[in-house]
């Protein structure tokens, strides 16, 4: 059968079905961006919500309590690494929020999240089932944020951003 080739839709479908398929298809041009005000506003709102967690949590990275907790979890040179990670989170979060060099800011967030996730949310080492569940949830939350940051690193900040204004 011709299923493995590009010809198979022509063989299986009649001319009427092929025509219907073609007229219902919509091509999305490469590099297309949100054009309406509301689409742009949703993108800004998405950037705000994504950056919010980093901007709210980052100041804690400068406290003795957070540094001590990180050291107890095995973070090497915690007195340097933890405040440095706070700076990276703030810079990356602000970059994404403002849409200024958002692709670079997204890579900073990825750089921040990977070691934090692997060092502080080791759910597979926790013996208490409830704590293991909490750590797994936090681990998966961070994995999903890495995914969001990777999307921003490829597609940028979108409309209504300093990057979009700079490129005009």
mmCIF file of the C-alpha atoms, coordinates in Angstrom:
data_MODEL
# 
_entry.id   MODEL 
# 
loop_
_atom_site.group_PDB 
_atom_site.id 
_atom_site.type_symbol 
_atom_site.label_atom_id 
_atom_site.label_alt_id 
_atom_site.label_comp_id 
_atom_site.label_asym_id 
_atom_site.label_entity_id 
_atom_site.label_seq_id 
_atom_site.pdbx_PDB_ins_code 
_atom_site.Cartn_x 
_atom_site.Cartn_y 
_atom_site.Cartn_z 
_atom_site.occupancy 
_atom_site.B_iso_or_equiv 
_atom_site.pdbx_formal_charge 
_atom_site.auth_seq_id 
_atom_site.auth_comp_id 
_atom_site.auth_asym_id 
_atom_site.auth_atom_id 
_atom_site.pdbx_PDB_model_num 
ATOM 1   C CA . UNK A 1 1   ? 0.000   0.000  0.000  1.00 0.00 ? 1   UNK A CA 1 
ATOM 2   C CA . UNK A 1 2   ? 1.104   3.602  -0.541 1.00 0.00 ? 2   UNK A CA 1 
ATOM 3   C CA . UNK A 1 3   ? 0.664   4.740  3.080  1.00 0.00 ? 3   UNK A CA 1 
ATOM 4   C CA . UNK A 1 4   ? 4.374   5.526  3.489  1.00 0.00 ? 4   UNK A CA 1 
ATOM 5   C CA . UNK A 1 5   ? 4.465   7.947  0.543  1.00 0.00 ? 5   UNK A CA 1 
ATOM 6   C CA . UNK A 1 6   ? 3.131   11.424 -0.068 1.00 0.00 ? 6   UNK A CA 1 
ATOM 7   C CA . UNK A 1 7   ? 0.731   10.031 -2.691 1.00 0.00 ? 7   UNK A CA 1 
ATOM 8   C CA . UNK A 1 8   ? -1.526  8.106  -0.291 1.00 0.00 ? 8   UNK A CA 1 
ATOM 9   C CA . UNK A 1 9   ? -4.098  10.915 0.331  1.00 0.00 ? 9   UNK A CA 1 
ATOM 10  C CA . UNK A 1 10  ? -4.714  11.085 -3.416 1.00 0.00 ? 10  UNK A CA 1 
ATOM 11  C CA . UNK A 1 11  ? -5.244  7.332  -3.629 1.00 0.00 ? 11  UNK A CA 1 
ATOM 12  C CA . UNK A 1 12  ? -7.528  7.027  -0.594 1.00 0.00 ? 12  UNK A CA 1 
ATOM 13  C CA . UNK A 1 13  ? -9.500  10.256 -0.951 1.00 0.00 ? 13  UNK A CA 1 
ATOM 14  C CA . UNK A 1 14  ? -11.522 11.216 -3.984 1.00 0.00 ? 14  UNK A CA 1 
ATOM 15  C CA . UNK A 1 15  ? -11.180 14.596 -5.719 1.00 0.00 ? 15  UNK A CA 1 
ATOM 16  C CA . UNK A 1 16  ? -14.114 16.028 -3.734 1.00 0.00 ? 16  UNK A CA 1 
ATOM 17  C CA . UNK A 1 17  ? -12.489 15.227 -0.366 1.00 0.00 ? 17  UNK A CA 1 
ATOM 18  C CA . UNK A 1 18  ? -9.091  16.550 -1.535 1.00 0.00 ? 18  UNK A CA 1 
ATOM 19  C CA . UNK A 1 19  ? -10.708 19.809 -2.580 1.00 0.00 ? 19  UNK A CA 1 
ATOM 20  C CA . UNK A 1 20  ? -12.480 20.106 0.773  1.00 0.00 ? 20  UNK A CA 1 
ATOM 21  C CA . UNK A 1 21  ? -9.198  19.470 2.603  1.00 0.00 ? 21  UNK A CA 1 
ATOM 22  C CA . UNK A 1 22  ? -7.410  22.161 0.633  1.00 0.00 ? 22  UNK A CA 1 
ATOM 23  C CA . UNK A 1 23  ? -10.090 24.805 1.104  1.00 0.00 ? 23  UNK A CA 1 
ATOM 24  C CA . UNK A 1 24  ? -10.272 24.223 4.867  1.00 0.00 ? 24  UNK A CA 1 
ATOM 25  C CA . UNK A 1 25  ? -6.502  24.428 5.337  1.00 0.00 ? 25  UNK A CA 1 
ATOM 26  C CA . UNK A 1 26  ? -4.897  27.604 6.593  1.00 0.00 ? 26  UNK A CA 1 
ATOM 27  C CA . UNK A 1 27  ? -1.214  28.320 6.161  1.00 0.00 ? 27  UNK A CA 1 
ATOM 28  C CA . UNK A 1 28  ? 0.524   30.155 8.969  1.00 0.00 ? 28  UNK A CA 1 
ATOM 29  C CA . UNK A 1 29  ? 3.371   32.240 7.570  1.00 0.00 ? 29  UNK A CA 1 
ATOM 30  C CA . UNK A 1 30  ? 6.815   31.732 9.072  1.00 0.00 ? 30  UNK A CA 1 
ATOM 31  C CA . UNK A 1 31  ? 7.604   34.420 11.639 1.00 0.00 ? 31  UNK A CA 1 
ATOM 32  C CA . UNK A 1 32  ? 3.955   35.347 12.111 1.00 0.00 ? 32  UNK A CA 1 
ATOM 33  C CA . UNK A 1 33  ? 3.337   37.296 15.312 1.00 0.00 ? 33  UNK A CA 1 
ATOM 34  C CA . UNK A 1 34  ? 0.218   38.238 17.217 1.00 0.00 ? 34  UNK A CA 1 
ATOM 35  C CA . UNK A 1 35  ? -1.233  41.241 15.429 1.00 0.00 ? 35  UNK A CA 1 
ATOM 36  C CA . UNK A 1 36  ? -4.331  42.321 17.292 1.00 0.00 ? 36  UNK A CA 1 
ATOM 37  C CA . UNK A 1 37  ? -4.272  44.337 20.489 1.00 0.00 ? 37  UNK A CA 1 
ATOM 38  C CA . UNK A 1 38  ? -5.868  41.496 22.456 1.00 0.00 ? 38  UNK A CA 1 
ATOM 39  C CA . UNK A 1 39  ? -3.412  38.895 21.219 1.00 0.00 ? 39  UNK A CA 1 
ATOM 40  C CA . UNK A 1 40  ? -0.546  41.189 22.196 1.00 0.00 ? 40  UNK A CA 1 
ATOM 41  C CA . UNK A 1 41  ? -2.123  41.797 25.592 1.00 0.00 ? 41  UNK A CA 1 
ATOM 42  C CA . UNK A 1 42  ? -2.390  38.047 26.223 1.00 0.00 ? 42  UNK A CA 1 
ATOM 43  C CA . UNK A 1 43  ? 1.302   37.644 25.379 1.00 0.00 ? 43  UNK A CA 1 
ATOM 44  C CA . UNK A 1 44  ? 2.215   40.436 27.828 1.00 0.00 ? 44  UNK A CA 1 
ATOM 45  C CA . UNK A 1 45  ? 0.044   38.796 30.493 1.00 0.00 ? 45  UNK A CA 1 
ATOM 46  C CA . UNK A 1 46  ? 1.748   35.456 29.833 1.00 0.00 ? 46  UNK A CA 1 
ATOM 47  C CA . UNK A 1 47  ? 5.193   37.052 30.188 1.00 0.00 ? 47  UNK A CA 1 
ATOM 48  C CA . UNK A 1 48  ? 4.062   38.712 33.419 1.00 0.00 ? 48  UNK A CA 1 
ATOM 49  C CA . UNK A 1 49  ? 2.781   35.466 34.959 1.00 0.00 ? 49  UNK A CA 1 
ATOM 50  C CA . UNK A 1 50  ? 5.841   33.525 33.826 1.00 0.00 ? 50  UNK A CA 1 
ATOM 51  C CA . UNK A 1 51  ? 8.324   36.080 35.216 1.00 0.00 ? 51  UNK A CA 1 
ATOM 52  C CA . UNK A 1 52  ? 6.403   36.696 38.457 1.00 0.00 ? 52  UNK A CA 1 
ATOM 53  C CA . UNK A 1 53  ? 7.607   33.581 40.296 1.00 0.00 ? 53  UNK A CA 1 
ATOM 54  C CA . UNK A 1 54  ? 11.262  34.420 39.605 1.00 0.00 ? 54  UNK A CA 1 
ATOM 55  C CA . UNK A 1 55  ? 10.924  38.055 40.633 1.00 0.00 ? 55  UNK A CA 1 
ATOM 56  C CA . UNK A 1 56  ? 9.061   37.238 43.859 1.00 0.00 ? 56  UNK A CA 1 
ATOM 57  C CA . UNK A 1 57  ? 11.250  34.301 44.918 1.00 0.00 ? 57  UNK A CA 1 
ATOM 58  C CA . UNK A 1 58  ? 14.668  35.702 43.935 1.00 0.00 ? 58  UNK A CA 1 
ATOM 59  C CA . UNK A 1 59  ? 15.078  38.116 46.887 1.00 0.00 ? 59  UNK A CA 1 
ATOM 60  C CA . UNK A 1 60  ? 14.987  35.088 49.226 1.00 0.00 ? 60  UNK A CA 1 
ATOM 61  C CA . UNK A 1 61  ? 18.227  33.922 47.630 1.00 0.00 ? 61  UNK A CA 1 
ATOM 62  C CA . UNK A 1 62  ? 20.027  36.635 49.564 1.00 0.00 ? 62  UNK A CA 1 
ATOM 63  C CA . UNK A 1 63  ? 18.841  35.486 53.015 1.00 0.00 ? 63  UNK A CA 1 
ATOM 64  C CA . UNK A 1 64  ? 20.888  33.411 55.453 1.00 0.00 ? 64  UNK A CA 1 
ATOM 65  C CA . UNK A 1 65  ? 18.010  30.972 55.818 1.00 0.00 ? 65  UNK A CA 1 
ATOM 66  C CA . UNK A 1 66  ? 17.860  30.125 52.087 1.00 0.00 ? 66  UNK A CA 1 
ATOM 67  C CA . UNK A 1 67  ? 21.637  29.882 51.828 1.00 0.00 ? 67  UNK A CA 1 
ATOM 68  C CA . UNK A 1 68  ? 21.765  27.553 54.863 1.00 0.00 ? 68  UNK A CA 1 
ATOM 69  C CA . UNK A 1 69  ? 18.953  25.376 53.498 1.00 0.00 ? 69  UNK A CA 1 
ATOM 70  C CA . UNK A 1 70  ? 20.693  25.097 50.125 1.00 0.00 ? 70  UNK A CA 1 
ATOM 71  C CA . UNK A 1 71  ? 23.965  24.168 51.828 1.00 0.00 ? 71  UNK A CA 1 
ATOM 72  C CA . UNK A 1 72  ? 22.130  21.458 53.796 1.00 0.00 ? 72  UNK A CA 1 
ATOM 73  C CA . UNK A 1 73  ? 20.857  20.056 50.484 1.00 0.00 ? 73  UNK A CA 1 
ATOM 74  C CA . UNK A 1 74  ? 24.391  19.743 49.144 1.00 0.00 ? 74  UNK A CA 1 
ATOM 75  C CA . UNK A 1 75  ? 24.692  22.891 47.046 1.00 0.00 ? 75  UNK A CA 1 
ATOM 76  C CA . UNK A 1 76  ? 28.436  23.521 46.680 1.00 0.00 ? 76  UNK A CA 1 
ATOM 77  C CA . UNK A 1 77  ? 29.671  26.984 47.688 1.00 0.00 ? 77  UNK A CA 1 
ATOM 78  C CA . UNK A 1 78  ? 26.122  27.896 48.705 1.00 0.00 ? 78  UNK A CA 1 
ATOM 79  C CA . UNK A 1 79  ? 27.170  31.270 50.143 1.00 0.00 ? 79  UNK A CA 1 
ATOM 80  C CA . UNK A 1 80  ? 28.214  32.283 46.599 1.00 0.00 ? 80  UNK A CA 1 
ATOM 81  C CA . UNK A 1 81  ? 26.011  30.091 44.385 1.00 0.00 ? 81  UNK A CA 1 
ATOM 82  C CA . UNK A 1 82  ? 22.679  30.942 46.004 1.00 0.00 ? 82  UNK A CA 1 
ATOM 83  C CA . UNK A 1 83  ? 22.977  34.760 45.835 1.00 0.00 ? 83  UNK A CA 1 
ATOM 84  C CA . UNK A 1 84  ? 24.373  34.421 42.300 1.00 0.00 ? 84  UNK A CA 1 
ATOM 85  C CA . UNK A 1 85  ? 21.347  32.326 41.350 1.00 0.00 ? 85  UNK A CA 1 
ATOM 86  C CA . UNK A 1 86  ? 19.155  35.104 42.775 1.00 0.00 ? 86  UNK A CA 1 
ATOM 87  C CA . UNK A 1 87  ? 20.830  37.625 40.487 1.00 0.00 ? 87  UNK A CA 1 
ATOM 88  C CA . UNK A 1 88  ? 20.363  35.302 37.496 1.00 0.00 ? 88  UNK A CA 1 
ATOM 89  C CA . UNK A 1 89  ? 16.660  34.819 38.362 1.00 0.00 ? 89  UNK A CA 1 
ATOM 90  C CA . UNK A 1 90  ? 16.075  38.572 38.735 1.00 0.00 ? 90  UNK A CA 1 
ATOM 91  C CA . UNK A 1 91  ? 17.878  39.483 35.512 1.00 0.00 ? 91  UNK A CA 1 
ATOM 92  C CA . UNK A 1 92  ? 16.186  36.682 33.555 1.00 0.00 ? 92  UNK A CA 1 
ATOM 93  C CA . UNK A 1 93  ? 12.763  37.459 35.015 1.00 0.00 ? 93  UNK A CA 1 
ATOM 94  C CA . UNK A 1 94  ? 13.027  41.195 34.300 1.00 0.00 ? 94  UNK A CA 1 
ATOM 95  C CA . UNK A 1 95  ? 14.299  40.492 30.798 1.00 0.00 ? 95  UNK A CA 1 
ATOM 96  C CA . UNK A 1 96  ? 11.274  38.327 30.032 1.00 0.00 ? 96  UNK A CA 1 
ATOM 97  C CA . UNK A 1 97  ? 8.802   40.624 31.787 1.00 0.00 ? 97  UNK A CA 1 
ATOM 98  C CA . UNK A 1 98  ? 9.959   43.711 29.894 1.00 0.00 ? 98  UNK A CA 1 
ATOM 99  C CA . UNK A 1 99  ? 10.623  41.820 26.702 1.00 0.00 ? 99  UNK A CA 1 
ATOM 100 C CA . UNK A 1 100 ? 14.153  43.221 26.544 1.00 0.00 ? 100 UNK A CA 1 
ATOM 101 C CA . UNK A 1 101 ? 16.548  40.641 25.118 1.00 0.00 ? 101 UNK A CA 1 
ATOM 102 C CA . UNK A 1 102 ? 13.958  38.085 26.191 1.00 0.00 ? 102 UNK A CA 1 
ATOM 103 C CA . UNK A 1 103 ? 15.647  35.209 24.375 1.00 0.00 ? 103 UNK A CA 1 
ATOM 104 C CA . UNK A 1 104 ? 18.792  35.754 26.432 1.00 0.00 ? 104 UNK A CA 1 
ATOM 105 C CA . UNK A 1 105 ? 16.686  36.187 29.583 1.00 0.00 ? 105 UNK A CA 1 
ATOM 106 C CA . UNK A 1 106 ? 14.961  32.879 28.861 1.00 0.00 ? 106 UNK A CA 1 
ATOM 107 C CA . UNK A 1 107 ? 18.336  31.125 28.595 1.00 0.00 ? 107 UNK A CA 1 
ATOM 108 C CA . UNK A 1 108 ? 19.281  32.655 31.959 1.00 0.00 ? 108 UNK A CA 1 
ATOM 109 C CA . UNK A 1 109 ? 16.112  31.166 33.441 1.00 0.00 ? 109 UNK A CA 1 
ATOM 110 C CA . UNK A 1 110 ? 17.010  27.748 31.958 1.00 0.00 ? 110 UNK A CA 1 
ATOM 111 C CA . UNK A 1 111 ? 20.518  28.130 33.399 1.00 0.00 ? 111 UNK A CA 1 
ATOM 112 C CA . UNK A 1 112 ? 18.942  28.922 36.778 1.00 0.00 ? 112 UNK A CA 1 
ATOM 113 C CA . UNK A 1 113 ? 16.280  26.191 36.757 1.00 0.00 ? 113 UNK A CA 1 
ATOM 114 C CA . UNK A 1 114 ? 18.292  23.138 35.746 1.00 0.00 ? 114 UNK A CA 1 
ATOM 115 C CA . UNK A 1 115 ? 20.705  23.051 38.708 1.00 0.00 ? 115 UNK A CA 1 
ATOM 116 C CA . UNK A 1 116 ? 18.049  24.262 41.169 1.00 0.00 ? 116 UNK A CA 1 
ATOM 117 C CA . UNK A 1 117 ? 15.664  21.536 40.045 1.00 0.00 ? 117 UNK A CA 1 
ATOM 118 C CA . UNK A 1 118 ? 18.240  18.752 40.145 1.00 0.00 ? 118 UNK A CA 1 
ATOM 119 C CA . UNK A 1 119 ? 19.812  19.775 43.491 1.00 0.00 ? 119 UNK A CA 1 
ATOM 120 C CA . UNK A 1 120 ? 16.849  20.927 45.558 1.00 0.00 ? 120 UNK A CA 1 
ATOM 121 C CA . UNK A 1 121 ? 13.956  18.762 44.364 1.00 0.00 ? 121 UNK A CA 1 
ATOM 122 C CA . UNK A 1 122 ? 15.414  15.234 44.473 1.00 0.00 ? 122 UNK A CA 1 
ATOM 123 C CA . UNK A 1 123 ? 12.079  13.526 45.125 1.00 0.00 ? 123 UNK A CA 1 
ATOM 124 C CA . UNK A 1 124 ? 13.612  10.138 44.351 1.00 0.00 ? 124 UNK A CA 1 
ATOM 125 C CA . UNK A 1 125 ? 15.771  10.349 47.506 1.00 0.00 ? 125 UNK A CA 1 
ATOM 126 C CA . UNK A 1 126 ? 12.974  11.319 49.925 1.00 0.00 ? 126 UNK A CA 1 
ATOM 127 C CA . UNK A 1 127 ? 11.668  8.510  52.141 1.00 0.00 ? 127 UNK A CA 1 
ATOM 128 C CA . UNK A 1 128 ? 8.546   10.213 53.528 1.00 0.00 ? 128 UNK A CA 1 
ATOM 129 C CA . UNK A 1 129 ? 5.788   9.633  50.917 1.00 0.00 ? 129 UNK A CA 1 
ATOM 130 C CA . UNK A 1 130 ? 4.131   13.015 51.454 1.00 0.00 ? 130 UNK A CA 1 
ATOM 131 C CA . UNK A 1 131 ? 7.411   14.937 51.195 1.00 0.00 ? 131 UNK A CA 1 
ATOM 132 C CA . UNK A 1 132 ? 8.384   12.862 48.150 1.00 0.00 ? 132 UNK A CA 1 
ATOM 133 C CA . UNK A 1 133 ? 5.081   13.845 46.513 1.00 0.00 ? 133 UNK A CA 1 
ATOM 134 C CA . UNK A 1 134 ? 5.655   17.546 47.285 1.00 0.00 ? 134 UNK A CA 1 
ATOM 135 C CA . UNK A 1 135 ? 9.205   17.400 45.918 1.00 0.00 ? 135 UNK A CA 1 
ATOM 136 C CA . UNK A 1 136 ? 7.994   15.621 42.781 1.00 0.00 ? 136 UNK A CA 1 
ATOM 137 C CA . UNK A 1 137 ? 5.390   18.349 42.234 1.00 0.00 ? 137 UNK A CA 1 
ATOM 138 C CA . UNK A 1 138 ? 8.048   21.046 42.655 1.00 0.00 ? 138 UNK A CA 1 
ATOM 139 C CA . UNK A 1 139 ? 10.383  19.130 40.330 1.00 0.00 ? 139 UNK A CA 1 
ATOM 140 C CA . UNK A 1 140 ? 7.695   18.875 37.635 1.00 0.00 ? 140 UNK A CA 1 
ATOM 141 C CA . UNK A 1 141 ? 6.748   22.555 38.087 1.00 0.00 ? 141 UNK A CA 1 
ATOM 142 C CA . UNK A 1 142 ? 10.342  23.488 37.368 1.00 0.00 ? 142 UNK A CA 1 
ATOM 143 C CA . UNK A 1 143 ? 10.493  21.140 34.379 1.00 0.00 ? 143 UNK A CA 1 
ATOM 144 C CA . UNK A 1 144 ? 7.408   22.840 32.931 1.00 0.00 ? 144 UNK A CA 1 
ATOM 145 C CA . UNK A 1 145 ? 8.993   26.258 33.506 1.00 0.00 ? 145 UNK A CA 1 
ATOM 146 C CA . UNK A 1 146 ? 12.104  25.063 31.651 1.00 0.00 ? 146 UNK A CA 1 
ATOM 147 C CA . UNK A 1 147 ? 9.760   24.213 28.781 1.00 0.00 ? 147 UNK A CA 1 
ATOM 148 C CA . UNK A 1 148 ? 8.233   27.679 28.850 1.00 0.00 ? 148 UNK A CA 1 
ATOM 149 C CA . UNK A 1 149 ? 11.656  29.305 28.979 1.00 0.00 ? 149 UNK A CA 1 
ATOM 150 C CA . UNK A 1 150 ? 12.809  27.206 26.017 1.00 0.00 ? 150 UNK A CA 1 
ATOM 151 C CA . UNK A 1 151 ? 9.788   28.417 24.038 1.00 0.00 ? 151 UNK A CA 1 
ATOM 152 C CA . UNK A 1 152 ? 10.631  32.039 24.854 1.00 0.00 ? 152 UNK A CA 1 
ATOM 153 C CA . UNK A 1 153 ? 14.290  31.385 23.954 1.00 0.00 ? 153 UNK A CA 1 
ATOM 154 C CA . UNK A 1 154 ? 13.158  30.427 20.443 1.00 0.00 ? 154 UNK A CA 1 
ATOM 155 C CA . UNK A 1 155 ? 10.157  32.686 19.780 1.00 0.00 ? 155 UNK A CA 1 
ATOM 156 C CA . UNK A 1 156 ? 11.102  35.767 21.786 1.00 0.00 ? 156 UNK A CA 1 
ATOM 157 C CA . UNK A 1 157 ? 8.928   38.166 23.727 1.00 0.00 ? 157 UNK A CA 1 
ATOM 158 C CA . UNK A 1 158 ? 6.329   38.801 21.039 1.00 0.00 ? 158 UNK A CA 1 
ATOM 159 C CA . UNK A 1 159 ? 4.543   42.083 20.425 1.00 0.00 ? 159 UNK A CA 1 
ATOM 160 C CA . UNK A 1 160 ? 4.317   44.841 23.027 1.00 0.00 ? 160 UNK A CA 1 
ATOM 161 C CA . UNK A 1 161 ? 7.894   44.278 24.131 1.00 0.00 ? 161 UNK A CA 1 
ATOM 162 C CA . UNK A 1 162 ? 11.077  46.292 24.087 1.00 0.00 ? 162 UNK A CA 1 
ATOM 163 C CA . UNK A 1 163 ? 12.521  43.739 21.657 1.00 0.00 ? 163 UNK A CA 1 
ATOM 164 C CA . UNK A 1 164 ? 9.647   44.329 19.199 1.00 0.00 ? 164 UNK A CA 1 
ATOM 165 C CA . UNK A 1 165 ? 10.003  48.091 19.572 1.00 0.00 ? 165 UNK A CA 1 
ATOM 166 C CA . UNK A 1 166 ? 13.758  47.885 18.995 1.00 0.00 ? 166 UNK A CA 1 
ATOM 167 C CA . UNK A 1 167 ? 13.325  45.849 15.799 1.00 0.00 ? 167 UNK A CA 1 
ATOM 168 C CA . UNK A 1 168 ? 11.011  48.413 14.140 1.00 0.00 ? 168 UNK A CA 1 
# 
